[in-house]
Amino acid sequence: MRVNELTKQYEGLKNSDVIEILNANNITGKVAMSGLSDEECAIVVKELGKRGITSDKSAPVKEVPAKEA
């Protein structure tokens, strides 16, 4: 999934918001057309959930289980 595709699933969300979340999680170099791994998508979705932002699409984004330390 690309950054802009993920952004479209959330009303009012901007590509820059997703990139900001990625940067805060030490994932740099992403732009709107950049591809995201399932793990990167899960990081963004989790952070958006913490902020009370939920997807406005019926198909939820695939969550990836957290890796054990």
N, C-alpha and C positions, 0 to 999 in steps of 0.2 A: 504494500500500500504506500502511496505517496503522501507527503505532508498535506498537500492541498486536498486530497481525497478524504483524509481523516478530518480535516477542518470542515469540509462540507457536511459532515455528519452532526455537527453541532451548530445550532443557530446562533449567530452573532460572534462566533469564534473566528479569529483571524489567523492566517498562516504564521504571523509573527508571534502570536500567543503560543502556538505549538513549538516553534523554534526556541522561544524563551524557556519553555519547560525543558526541552531537550538540553539546551545549554546549561541550565541549572543542574542537570544530572550528568554533566561532563560528556555530553554527546554534541560535538561541535561540527561545523562545516555543512550543516543541512540548509537547504533552501526549499522553496515551495514545491519544486519538481523532484526533490530527492526522495528516494525510496526509503522506507522504514521497515526494519525487521519486526517480527511479532513481539519481541521483547521490548523494542523501542515504542511500539504502539501501546503496549501494556503499561509502560511507564507514564505515557501521556494520559491515557484513560484513567489510570489510578489517581494522578494529580488532579485531573479535571473533576473526578468524583469527590476528592477532598475539598475542592472549591465549590461543590454543590452544582456543578455543571453536568448535565446528562445529555446523552445523545437524543436527537429528535428524529432519528431514523429507526425503523422497526428492526433492522438487522444490527444486532450489537457487534461491537468490535471484539475480536477474539482476544481473550485474556490469556496470558501465559503465567503458569505457576512460578512463584518466586524460587530462585535457586537457593539450595541450602548452603550455609557457610562452611 
